[in-house]
Amino acid sequence: MVVEQCDECYVGRCQPAVLPYMRMFGMHMIVLPNAPASKCDVCGKVDFQPEFLLTMQVMLEEIAKEQRSGAVKQGPLKDRAPEWTPAGRGR
């Protein structure tokens, strides 16, 4: 990831980071502790990597579609989610 000037404060630099990602999904809070992002070293603005956000969107849309059709699988979401390995970490 390239270090870029922050587009919020125009002073800081956005550094690569691994941060928690939290999002409500219906009545459930989804928390992923190691999501790839960039964070401004001055104002603290956080931007998650677009590839990660797209993966999350596709996965949640698929689960919502299953719920609407009544074909919801039993068990925790983690058993159905594709394994996510942030860049620079992993296998």
Phi and psi restraints in degrees (value plus and minus 20) as a CYANA .aco file:
   2 VAL   PHI    -104.8   -64.8
   2 VAL   PSI     116.0   156.0
   3 VAL   PHI     -97.4   -57.4
   3 VAL   PSI     102.7   142.7
   4 GLU   PHI    -143.5  -103.5
   4 GLU   PSI     139.0   179.0
   5 GLN   PHI     -87.6   -47.6
   5 GLN   PSI     120.9   160.9
   6 CYS   PHI     -86.6   -46.6
   6 CYS   PSI     111.9   151.9
   7 ASP   PHI    -108.5   -68.5
   7 ASP   PSI     -14.7    25.3
   8 GLU   PHI    -118.4   -78.4
   8 GLU   PSI     -74.0   -34.0
   9 CYS   PHI    -122.9   -82.9
   9 CYS   PSI     -36.1     3.9
  10 TYR   PHI      40.7    80.7
  10 TYR   PSI      -3.9    36.1
  11 VAL   PHI    -137.6   -97.6
  11 VAL   PSI     -67.8   -27.8
  12 GLY   PHI     -99.5   -59.5
  12 GLY   PSI     153.8   193.8
  13 ARG   PHI    -135.6   -95.6
  13 ARG   PSI     117.2   157.2
  14 CYS   PHI    -105.5   -65.5
  14 CYS   PSI      93.9   133.9
  15 GLN   PHI    -119.6   -79.6
  15 GLN   PSI     126.3   166.3
  16 PRO   PHI     -80.0   -40.0
  16 PRO   PSI     122.9   162.9
  17 ALA   PHI    -171.2  -131.2
  17 ALA   PSI     140.0   180.0
  18 VAL   PHI    -139.9   -99.9
  18 VAL   PSI      92.0   132.0
  19 LEU   PHI    -148.9  -108.9
  19 LEU   PSI     140.5   180.5
  20 PRO   PHI     -90.4   -50.4
  20 PRO   PSI     119.6   159.6
  21 TYR   PHI    -132.0   -92.0
  21 TYR   PSI     106.1   146.1
  22 MET   PHI    -146.6  -106.6
  22 MET   PSI     117.9   157.9
  23 ARG   PHI    -175.6  -135.6
  23 ARG   PSI     120.3   160.3
  24 MET   PHI    -100.0   -60.0
  24 MET   PSI     118.8   158.8
  25 PHE   PHI    -154.0  -114.0
  25 PHE   PSI      77.3   117.3
  26 GLY   PHI      45.6    85.6
  26 GLY   PSI    -142.4  -102.4
  27 MET   PHI    -117.2   -77.2
  27 MET   PSI      -8.9    31.1
  28 HIS   PHI    -134.6   -94.6
  28 HIS   PSI     123.8   163.8
  29 MET   PHI    -119.2   -79.2
  29 MET   PSI     103.0   143.0
  30 ILE   PHI    -117.2   -77.2
  30 ILE   PSI     108.5   148.5
  31 VAL   PHI    -149.3  -109.3
  31 VAL   PSI     100.8   140.8
  32 LEU   PHI    -134.8   -94.8
  32 LEU   PSI      95.7   135.7
  33 PRO   PHI     -93.7   -53.7
  33 PRO   PSI     -39.8     0.2
  34 ASN   PHI    -148.0  -108.0
  34 ASN   PSI      42.2    82.2
  35 ALA   PHI    -110.8   -70.8
  35 ALA   PSI     119.3   159.3
  36 PRO   PHI     -94.0   -54.0
  36 PRO   PSI     113.2   153.2
  37 ALA   PHI    -173.6  -133.6
  37 ALA   PSI    -198.3  -158.3
  38 SER   PHI    -152.2  -112.2
  38 SER   PSI     126.1   166.1
  39 LYS   PHI    -155.8  -115.8
  39 LYS   PSI     113.0   153.0
  40 CYS   PHI     -89.7   -49.7
  40 CYS   PSI     112.9   152.9
  41 ASP   PHI     -99.0   -59.0
  41 ASP   PSI     -23.4    16.6
  42 VAL   PHI    -131.1   -91.1
  42 VAL   PSI     -80.0   -40.0
  43 CYS   PHI    -112.3   -72.3
  43 CYS   PSI     -35.0     5.0
  44 GLY   PHI      64.9   104.9
  44 GLY   PSI     -12.8    27.2
  45 LYS   PHI     -79.1   -39.1
  45 LYS   PSI     114.6   154.6
  46 VAL   PHI    -134.1   -94.1
  46 VAL   PSI     113.8   153.8
  47 ASP   PHI    -148.0  -108.0
  47 ASP   PSI     102.4   142.4
  48 PHE   PHI    -101.2   -61.2
  48 PHE   PSI     130.5   170.5
  49 GLN   PHI     -81.7   -41.7
  49 GLN   PSI     115.9   155.9
  50 PRO   PHI     -77.0   -37.0
  50 PRO   PSI     -57.7   -17.7
  51 GLU   PHI     -82.5   -42.5
  51 GLU   PSI     -60.7   -20.7
  52 PHE   PHI     -84.4   -44.4
  52 PHE   PSI     -66.9   -26.9
  53 LEU   PHI     -82.7   -42.7
  53 LEU   PSI     -57.9   -17.9
  54 LEU   PHI     -85.4   -45.4
  54 LEU   PSI     -62.6   -22.6
  55 THR   PHI     -80.1   -40.1
  55 THR   PSI     -64.3   -24.3
  56 MET   PHI     -83.0   -43.0
  56 MET   PSI     -64.2   -24.2
  57 GLN   PHI     -80.6   -40.6
  57 GLN   PSI     -66.9   -26.9
  58 VAL   PHI     -83.0   -43.0
  58 VAL   PSI     -64.4   -24.4
  59 MET   PHI     -82.9   -42.9
  59 MET   PSI     -65.2   -25.2
  60 LEU   PHI     -89.2   -49.2
  60 LEU   PSI     -55.8   -15.8
  61 GLU   PHI     -84.1   -44.1
  61 GLU   PSI     -58.2   -18.2
  62 GLU   PHI     -85.6   -45.6
  62 GLU   PSI     -61.8   -21.8
  63 ILE   PHI     -85.4   -45.4
  63 ILE   PSI     -63.0   -23.0
  64 ALA   PHI     -82.3   -42.3
  64 ALA   PSI     -59.6   -19.6
  65 LYS   PHI     -83.2   -43.2
  65 LYS   PSI     -62.2   -22.2
  66 GLU   PHI     -82.6   -42.6
  66 GLU   PSI     -60.9   -20.9
  67 GLN   PHI     -84.1   -44.1
  67 GLN   PSI     -62.4   -22.4
  68 ARG   PHI     -85.1   -45.1
  68 ARG   PSI     -55.9   -15.9
  69 SER   PHI    -103.9   -63.9
  69 SER   PSI     -28.7    11.3
  70 GLY   PHI      63.1   103.1
  70 GLY   PSI     -11.5    28.5
  71 ALA   PHI    -119.3   -79.3
  71 ALA   PSI      18.9    58.9
  72 VAL   PHI     -94.8   -54.8
  72 VAL   PSI     108.3   148.3
  73 LYS   PHI     -98.1   -58.1
  73 LYS   PSI     128.4   168.4
  74 GLN   PHI    -102.6   -62.6
  74 GLN   PSI     134.6   174.6
  75 GLY   PHI      88.5   128.5
  75 GLY   PSI     148.6   188.6
  76 PRO   PHI     -87.0   -47.0
  76 PRO   PSI     133.7   173.7
  77 LEU   PHI     -80.2   -40.2
  77 LEU   PSI     -53.0   -13.0
  78 LYS   PHI     -81.2   -41.2
  78 LYS   PSI     -47.1    -7.1
  79 ASP   PHI     -94.5   -54.5
  79 ASP   PSI     -38.0     2.0
  80 ARG   PHI    -126.4   -86.4
  80 ARG   PSI     -33.1     6.9
  81 ALA   PHI    -101.9   -61.9
  81 ALA   PSI     124.3   164.3
  82 PRO   PHI     -86.4   -46.4
  82 PRO   PSI     126.6   166.6
  83 GLU   PHI     -88.8   -48.8
  83 GLU   PSI     111.7   151.7
  84 TRP   PHI    -129.7   -89.7
  84 TRP   PSI     105.3   145.3
  85 THR   PHI    -142.0  -102.0
  85 THR   PSI      90.8   130.8
  86 PRO   PHI     -79.6   -39.6
  86 PRO   PSI     131.2   171.2
  87 ALA   PHI     -75.7   -35.7
  87 ALA   PSI     116.0   156.0
  88 GLY   PHI      65.8   105.8
  88 GLY   PSI     -23.9    16.1
  89 ARG   PHI    -147.1  -107.1
  89 ARG   PSI     128.9   168.9
  90 GLY   PHI     118.2   158.2
  90 GLY   PSI    -168.9  -128.9
